[in-house]
Amino acid sequence: MMTIKGSFAPFLKWGSIVLIMACCLVYYLEKPVSGYSYKVIEVDKGYGYQILNNKKVLIQQDFIPTINGYQPFVTEEQAGKAAMMMIEKLQARKRPTLSEQEIQQLME
C-alpha cells in the first residue's frame, strides 16, 4: 500500500523546481533593459542632442563641443551623428567627449 506522503513527494519536488524556474523567468523578463538612445532637440538657432539611458537623460548637449562660444549644430543630421558617436564611446566605456577632428568629420 502506497502512502500519501510517498506519492506526494515527487509532485512537491517537481512543482518546486517549476515554480523556481517560473519566478526566475518573470524576474528576467521584468528586469529593465539597459541601453543608450538619443534624441535630437531643437535649440536656439539650431540643434543639439540628449543621450538617454533607460529613458533618463544622461547628457544634454545644446551646442557643438570643442568650438569656442555657443554654436549649435546646423542640421539634425549633424546632431544625430554626434549623439551616435557619444553612444559608441559610452558603450565602449570610453570617455564621452568629442575631439575637434571628430567634430570636423561630422560637419562634412
N, C-alpha and C positions, 0 to 999 in steps of 0.2 A: 504494500500500500504506500502510495506516494503522499508525502505531507505537503501542506500548503506552503510551508517555509521552503522546501526544496524546489518546488516548481516556480516559485515567485522570484528566486534568486537570479536566474538568467535574465528575466524581464527587467528586474531592477538594475542589473549590471549594464545591459544594452540600452535601456532607457536613459540611464545617467550619461552614458557616452554620447548618445544622440542629443540630449539636452545641452551638454557642454559644447558640442560642435555647433549647435544652433546658436547658442549665445556668442560664441566666437565669430560666427558668420555675421550676425547682427552688428556686433561691435565693429568689425572690419568695414561693413557697408555704411555704417553711420559715421565713421571717422571722417572728418573733413579732409578733402584732397588739398594738399599744399601745392601751390603753383603761382607763378607770376603771370600777370597780364598787364596790359597798358591801355590807357585811354588818351586820345589826343584831345586837348582842350583849347578853346579859343581864349586868347588873352588880348590885351590892348595892342592893336595893330599887328596881329599875327597869331601864332600857335605855340603851345607848349605841350607838355605831357604829364601824365601821372603814371607811376608804376604802382601796381596793386599786388598785394599778396593776400590771397584768400579774401578778396573783395575789400580789403582795407588799404587805404593809401599809405604807401611806404615812402615814396619820393614824389614830390611835386616840383617840376622844373618849368618855370614860367618864361625863361629866356635861354638863349644859347650859352652854355658854359664855355669858359676859356676866352670869351670875347669881352673886351672892356665895355662897360656900360650895359644898359638894359636893352637887349636886342632879341626879340622873339624870333622863332623860326618863321620863314616867309610862307611856307606851304605846310599843309597837313602831312604830306608825304615825308618831308624832312623831319618833322617832329616824330612821326611814326618810326622812321628808320633809327633815329637816336634812341627812342624808347626800346626798340628791339635790341640794339647794341647793349644797352644797360641791362636788359634782362639776361642776355647771353653771359655778361660778366657776372651777374649775381648767381646764375646757375652754375657757373664755373668757380664760384667762390673767390672771385677776383674783386678788387676794389672797384666800386661802381662810379668811375669817373671817365670822362671822355677827353682825349688829348686834342690839341689843335689839329693834328694830322687827321684824326678820326672825324672831326667836325668838317674839315675840308672835303673829305671823301663823301660825307653826307650831302654837302652842298652841290656836288657835281651832278 
